[in-house]
């Protein structure tokens, strides 16, 4: 039975085969805590997570961080992948920076490209590559060596820009004194940009007057950005919850994994049907109960439990996927928090695959929900320790 699930997971992981590549020569470091200060350098890639994360030691490879508040105060030799409510990058990055957050501040040079999505994006360190930013208020104060594309409400530019600059603003656009754009300046906004006399634009300047209502292209871009941001936030939230559950309740995850691996094929099918029946039948029961005054309270309670069980089934589907993979390839029985993060990453990616991925994820969630319901039934009605 274990081989059956691993074969299914491996087949659905083909688009993400890079995850299964051999480990790098230099070891990676993993750190997670509610409040984390990373003060020891990493010879390879570094992966950190926490409510508040401060990086004070250099990273030789790539840095991947998920946090509520994130500060990087040491240089990074590779790329940055940063997801946080507040991001402050105070040291140089030798590769690319990809940041998604509420407030993003980059105070040091970035040798590669910059991709940022946030409410407030401020970059005072020069970017050595291209720039793509989506934000409410954006400031690019020290120029860029590559092409620049910005979609924002208000945009402020300063420094030397080697390539073309393309801007789309709902509010206003302003160039700081001494700004130099050696390529073209192409922008659309409700009013013309504020360009001081000391600013220099060597290429052409193309201005398109737009109203406060976006046109078709802008609407499509904003819709695409909103959907993408929602997907990213959903995936990050699921990763955090799965890692938290796997770290706090490893024995429970191990019990579900054992149930799934040791289950006969006939019981496997029946458990999937049980999970499907629970998802379909419960709303009907809630609707019937809500028709009576006495049953309204019970219906509300059942609705809360229904939502909770669906959430747990989805999260534990990812945790079990990571647990089965680590058992097979790392030969480790102990469940760790990053098993949940790994499995939830795979489950989230599988769910993005049209039709096939959605059905495969649904079946896996039905199975996990069926196991959860069986365990709850045994816990509630078995008093002698037997199933």
C-alpha positions in Angstrom: 0.0 0.0 0.0 2.9 2.3 0.7 4.2 1.8 -2.8 0.8 2.7 -4.2 0.7 6.1 -2.6 4.3 6.9 -3.4 3.8 6.0 -7.0 0.8 8.3 -7.2 2.7 11.1 -5.6 5.7 10.6 -7.8 3.6 10.7 -10.9 1.9 13.9 -9.9 5.3 15.5 -8.9 6.7 15.2 -12.4 6.3 18.9 -13.1 8.3 19.6 -10.0 11.1 17.1 -10.5 13.6 19.7 -9.6 12.6 19.1 -6.0 13.8 15.5 -6.2 17.3 16.4 -7.5 20.3 15.3 -5.5 21.3 17.5 -2.6 23.9 20.2 -3.1 27.4 19.6 -2.1 27.3 22.3 0.6 24.8 21.5 3.3 21.7 23.6 3.8 20.5 25.0 7.1 16.9 24.9 8.4 15.7 27.2 11.2 12.3 27.8 12.7 11.1 29.5 15.8 8.6 32.1 17.0 11.4 34.6 17.5 14.5 33.7 15.5 17.9 35.4 15.3 20.1 33.6 12.8 23.7 34.5 13.9 25.6 31.6 12.5 26.7 31.7 8.8 25.4 29.1 6.3 27.8 27.5 3.9 24.9 26.5 1.6 21.3 27.5 1.2 19.4 28.8 4.2 15.7 28.2 5.0 14.2 30.2 7.9 10.7 30.6 9.3 9.2 32.4 12.3 7.0 35.2 13.6 10.0 37.5 13.9 13.2 36.7 12.0 16.5 38.6 12.0 19.4 37.3 9.9 22.8 38.6 11.1 25.2 36.0 9.6 26.1 35.8 5.9 24.5 33.1 3.7 26.7 31.6 1.0 23.8 30.2 -1.1 20.2 31.1 -1.5 18.0 32.4 1.3 14.3 31.4 1.6 12.4 33.0 4.5 8.8 33.1 5.7 8.0 35.3 8.6 5.7 37.9 10.1 8.6 40.4 10.4 11.8 39.8 8.5 15.2 41.7 8.7 18.2 40.5 6.7 21.3 42.3 8.0 24.0 40.1 6.4 25.0 39.5 2.7 23.5 36.7 0.7 25.6 35.0 -1.9 22.7 33.6 -3.9 19.0 34.6 -4.4 16.5 35.8 -1.9 12.9 34.4 -1.7 11.2 36.4 1.0 7.5 36.2 2.2 6.6 38.3 5.2 4.3 41.0 6.5 7.3 43.4 6.9 10.5 42.9 4.9 13.7 44.9 5.4 16.8 43.9 3.4 19.8 45.8 4.8 22.7 43.9 3.2 23.7 43.1 -0.4 22.3 40.2 -2.4 24.5 38.7 -5.1 21.6 37.1 -7.0 18.0 37.9 -7.6 15.4 39.1 -5.0 11.8 38.0 -5.0 9.8 39.5 -2.2 6.1 39.4 -1.3 4.9 41.3 1.7 2.9 44.2 3.2 5.9 46.6 3.6 9.1 46.0 1.6 12.3 48.0 2.1 15.5 47.2 0.3 18.4 49.3 1.5 21.4 47.5 -0.1 22.4 46.7 -3.7 20.9 43.8 -5.5 23.2 42.3 -8.2 20.5 40.5 -10.0 16.8 41.1 -10.8 14.2 42.5 -8.4 10.6 41.2 -8.2 8.5 42.7 -5.5 4.8 42.7 -4.7 3.6 44.7 -1.7 1.5 47.5 -0.3 4.6 49.7 0.1 7.9 49.0 -1.8 11.0 51.2 -1.2 14.3 50.4 -2.9 17.3 52.6 -2.0 19.9 50.1 -3.2 20.8 50.0 -6.8 19.5 47.0 -8.8 21.9 45.4 -11.2 19.3 43.7 -13.3 15.7 44.2 -14.3 12.9 45.5 -12.0 9.3 44.4 -11.8 7.2 45.9 -9.0 3.5 45.8 -8.1 2.5 48.0 -5.1 0.3 50.7 -3.8 3.2 53.2 -3.2 6.6 52.5 -4.8 9.9 54.3 -4.5 13.0 53.4 -6.6 15.6 55.8 -5.3 18.9 54.6 -6.7 18.2 53.5 -10.3 18.6 50.2 -12.1 20.9 48.7 -14.7 18.1 46.8 -16.5 14.6 47.6 -17.7 12.1 48.7 -15.2 8.3 47.9 -15.0 6.2 49.2 -12.2 2.4 49.1 -11.6 1.4 51.1 -8.6 -0.8 53.9 -7.2 2.0 56.5 -6.6 5.5 56.1 -8.1 8.7 58.0 -7.3 12.0 57.4 -9.2 15.6 58.5 -8.6 19.1 57.6 -9.7 20.5 56.4 -13.0 18.4 54.0 -15.2 20.3 52.4 -18.0 17.3 50.7 -19.8 13.8 51.6 -20.6 11.4 52.6 -17.8 7.7 51.6 -18.1 5.3 52.9 -15.5 1.5 52.5 -14.9 0.1 54.6 -12.1 -3.4 55.3 -10.8 -2.1 58.3 -8.8 0.9 60.4 -9.6 4.4 59.8 -10.9 7.4 61.9 -9.9 11.1 61.9 -10.8 13.6 63.0 -8.1 16.1 65.8 -8.9 19.1 64.5 -10.8 17.4 61.4 -12.2 18.9 60.1 -15.4 17.0 57.7 -17.8 19.1 56.6 -20.7 16.4 54.6 -22.3 12.7 55.5 -23.0 10.2 56.7 -20.4 6.9 55.1 -21.2 4.1 55.8 -18.7 0.4 56.1 -18.3 -1.3 58.1 -15.5 -4.2 60.5 -14.9 -1.8 63.4 -15.1 1.7 64.0 -16.5 4.7 63.1 -14.4 6.5 65.6 -12.3 9.9 66.0 -14.0 12.3 68.5 -12.5 14.7 70.6 -14.6 17.7 68.7 -13.3 16.3 65.3 -14.5 17.5 64.0 -17.9 15.7 61.6 -20.2 17.9 60.6 -23.1 15.4 58.4 -24.9 11.8 59.2 -26.0 9.1 60.1 -23.5 5.7 58.5 -24.3 2.7 59.6 -22.1 -0.8 58.1 -22.2 -3.5 59.9 -20.3 -5.7 57.5 -18.4 -8.7 58.1 -16.2 -9.0 56.7 -12.7 -10.9 53.7 -14.2 -8.3 51.3 -15.6 -8.6 50.2 -19.2 -8.9 46.6 -20.4 -5.2 45.8 -20.3 -4.7 47.4 -16.8 -7.8 45.6 -15.5 -6.5 42.2 -16.8 -3.1 42.9 -15.2 -4.6 43.9 -11.9 -6.9 40.9 -11.9 -4.0 38.6 -12.7 -1.9 40.2 -9.9 -4.8 39.9 -7.4 -5.3 36.2 -8.2 -1.6 35.5 -8.0 -1.3 37.3 -4.7 -4.3 35.4 -3.3 -2.7 32.1 -4.4 0.6 33.0 -2.8 -1.0 34.0 0.5 -3.1 30.9 0.6 -0.1 28.6 -0.1 2.1 30.4 2.5 -0.7 30.2 5.1 -1.1 26.4 4.4 2.6 25.9 4.7 2.8 27.6 8.1 -0.2 25.7 9.5 1.0 22.4 8.2 4.5 22.9 9.6 3.0 24.0 13.0 0.7 20.9 13.2 3.5 18.5 12.2 5.8 20.0 14.8 3.3 20.1 17.6 1.5 16.8 17.0 4.0 14.4 15.3 2.4 11.3 16.9 -1.0 12.1 15.5 0.5 12.6 12.0 2.4 9.3 12.4 -0.8 7.5 13.4 -2.6 8.8 10.2 0.3 7.8 8.1 0.3 4.3 9.6 -3.4 3.9 9.0 -3.0 5.0 5.4 0.0 2.7 4.6 -1.4 -0.4 6.4 -5.0 -0.1 5.1 -6.2 -2.9 2.7 -7.3 -1.8 -0.8 -11.0 -2.4 -0.1 -10.8 -0.4 3.1 -9.0 2.3 1.2 -11.9 2.7 -1.2 -14.5 2.7 1.6 -12.5 5.3 3.5 -12.5 7.6 0.5 -16.3 7.1 0.2 -16.6 7.9 3.9 -14.7 11.2 3.5 -16.7 12.1 0.4 -20.0 11.3 2.2 -18.9 13.5 5.1 -18.3 16.4 2.8 -21.5 16.0 0.8 -24.0 14.9 3.5 -23.0 17.3 6.3 -24.4 20.4 4.6 -27.7 18.6 4.0 -27.9 17.8 7.7 -27.0 21.4 8.6 -29.8 22.6 6.3 -32.4 20.3 7.8 -31.4 21.2 11.4 -31.5 25.0 10.6 -35.2 24.7 9.6 -36.2 24.2 13.3 -35.7 26.7 16.1 -34.3 24.0 18.4 -31.8 22.8 15.8 -30.3 26.2 14.9 -27.7 26.0 17.7 -26.8 22.4 16.8 -26.6 23.4 13.1 -24.1 26.2 13.9 -22.0 23.9 16.0 -22.0 21.3 13.2 -21.1 24.0 10.7 -18.0 25.0 12.7 -17.0 21.3 13.1 -17.5 20.8 9.4 -15.2 23.7 8.4 -12.6 22.5 11.0 -12.5 18.9 9.7 -12.2 20.0 6.1 -9.3 22.3 7.0 -7.6 19.6 9.0 -8.1 17.1 6.2 -6.4 19.4 3.7 -3.5 20.2 6.1 -2.9 16.6 7.1 -3.1 15.5 3.5 0.1 17.6 3.0 1.7 16.4 6.2 1.1 12.8 5.3 2.5 13.3 1.8 5.7 14.7 3.3 5.8 11.9 5.9 5.5 9.2 3.3 8.2 10.7 1.2 10.6 11.0 4.1 9.9 7.5 5.1 10.6 6.2 1.6 13.6 8.3 0.6 15.2 9.4 3.9 14.2 6.2 5.9 13.2 8.3 8.8 10.1 7.4 10.9 10.1 10.6 13.0 7.8 13.3 11.8 9.4 16.8 11.8 7.9 20.2 11.1 9.6 20.6 7.7 7.9 17.3 6.6 4.6 19.1 6.8 6.1 22.1 4.9 7.5 19.8 2.2 4.3 17.8 1.8 2.0 20.9 1.8 4.2 22.5 -0.9 3.8 19.4 -3.1 0.0 19.2 -2.4 -0.4 22.9 -3.2 1.5 22.5 -6.5 -0.5 19.4 -7.4 -3.7 21.3 -6.7 -2.7 23.9 -9.3 -2.6 21.3 -12.1 -5.8 21.6 -14.1 -8.4 18.8 -13.8 -6.0 15.9 -13.0 -4.3 17.7 -10.1 -7.6 18.9 -8.6 -9.2 15.4 -8.7 -6.0 13.8 -7.3 -5.9 16.4 -4.5 -9.7 15.9 -3.8 -9.3 12.1 -3.5 -6.3 12.5 -1.2 -8.3 14.9 1.0 -11.3 12.6 1.0 -9.1 9.8 2.1 -7.5 11.9 4.9 -10.9 13.1 6.1 -12.2 9.5 6.1 -9.3 8.4 8.3 -9.9 11.4 10.7 -13.6 10.4 11.0 -12.7 6.8 11.7 -10.2 7.9 14.4 -12.8 10.2 16.0 -15.4 7.3 16.0 -12.9 5.0 17.6 -12.0 7.6 20.2 -15.6 8.4 21.0 -17.1 4.9 21.1 -14.3 2.5 21.9 -13.8 2.2 25.7 -11.8 -1.0 25.9 -8.8 0.0 23.8 -9.9 -2.1 20.8 -10.9 -0.7 17.3 
